[in-house]
Amino acid sequence: MSLARRMESEQHEVGSATHQRRVIVAADGRGWSVRFEGSHQLGRYSNVTQAIHRGRRLARQHKPAGLVVRYLDGEEEEAWYGEREDP
């Protein structure tokens, strides 16, 4: 599958109101990565502020969506954007 086709497929899936997504911002020792849960990395940033800014933007664009920040010490923070659906 070509990159353009894969991205189009992901945009369709992410844009659906029936899917709740989580954006993961995680420290990995080389920086901070941003990705949708269960997906490939969308970006790498040198500091947490940049990564969280990008993660928030993605979560807001794909409501309802959660933003999870995972730190190297194992601590996790979560925020939610849009109305959360009951499973």
C-alpha positions as CSV (number, residue, x, y, z in Angstrom):
1,M,0.0,0.0,0.0
2,S,1.4,3.4,-0.9
3,L,2.0,6.0,1.8
4,A,-0.6,8.3,0.3
5,R,-3.2,5.6,0.3
6,R,-2.3,4.5,3.8
7,M,-2.6,8.1,5.1
8,E,-5.9,8.5,3.3
9,S,-7.2,5.3,5.0
10,E,-6.0,6.5,8.4
11,Q,-7.7,9.9,7.9
12,H,-11.0,8.2,7.1
13,E,-10.8,5.9,10.1
14,V,-9.7,8.7,12.4
15,G,-12.3,11.1,11.2
16,S,-15.2,8.8,12.0
17,A,-17.3,9.9,14.9
18,T,-17.8,6.3,16.0
19,H,-14.1,5.8,16.7
20,Q,-12.5,7.0,19.9
21,R,-8.8,7.5,19.4
22,R,-5.9,8.2,21.7
23,V,-2.9,10.2,20.8
24,I,0.2,9.0,22.6
25,V,3.1,11.3,23.5
26,A,5.9,9.2,24.9
27,A,9.5,9.8,26.0
28,D,11.9,7.2,24.6
29,G,15.3,8.4,25.6
30,R,16.0,10.1,22.2
31,G,13.2,12.6,22.4
32,W,9.4,12.6,22.4
33,S,7.3,10.7,19.9
34,V,3.7,11.5,18.9
35,R,1.5,8.8,17.4
36,F,-2.1,7.5,17.4
37,E,-2.4,4.4,19.6
38,G,-1.8,1.3,17.5
39,S,-0.3,3.3,14.7
40,H,3.1,4.4,13.4
41,Q,5.0,7.4,14.7
42,L,3.7,10.7,13.3
43,G,6.6,12.9,14.6
44,R,9.5,13.2,16.9
45,Y,10.3,16.3,19.0
46,S,13.3,17.3,21.1
47,N,11.2,18.5,24.0
48,V,8.0,17.6,25.7
49,T,6.3,21.0,25.2
50,Q,6.5,20.7,21.4
51,A,5.3,17.1,21.5
52,I,2.3,17.9,23.8
53,H,1.4,20.8,21.6
54,R,1.2,18.5,18.5
55,G,-0.6,15.8,20.4
56,R,-3.3,18.3,21.6
57,R,-3.8,19.6,18.1
58,L,-4.3,16.1,16.8
59,A,-6.7,15.1,19.6
60,R,-8.8,18.3,19.0
61,Q,-8.9,17.6,15.2
62,H,-10.1,14.0,15.8
63,K,-12.6,14.4,18.6
64,P,-13.6,12.4,20.6
65,A,-9.9,11.6,21.4
66,G,-7.7,11.2,24.4
67,L,-4.2,12.6,24.8
68,V,-1.9,10.4,26.9
69,V,1.6,11.6,27.9
70,R,3.9,8.8,29.0
71,Y,7.1,9.8,30.9
72,L,10.3,7.7,31.2
73,D,9.6,7.1,34.9
74,G,6.4,5.3,34.0
75,E,4.0,8.1,35.0
76,E,1.1,8.8,32.7
77,E,-1.2,11.7,32.3
78,E,-4.4,11.7,30.2
79,A,-6.7,14.4,28.9
80,W,-9.9,14.0,26.8
81,Y,-11.2,16.2,24.0
82,G,-14.8,15.9,22.9
83,E,-17.5,13.8,24.4
84,R,-16.3,10.5,25.6
85,E,-18.4,7.5,24.4
86,D,-19.3,4.6,26.7
87,P,-17.8,1.3,25.4
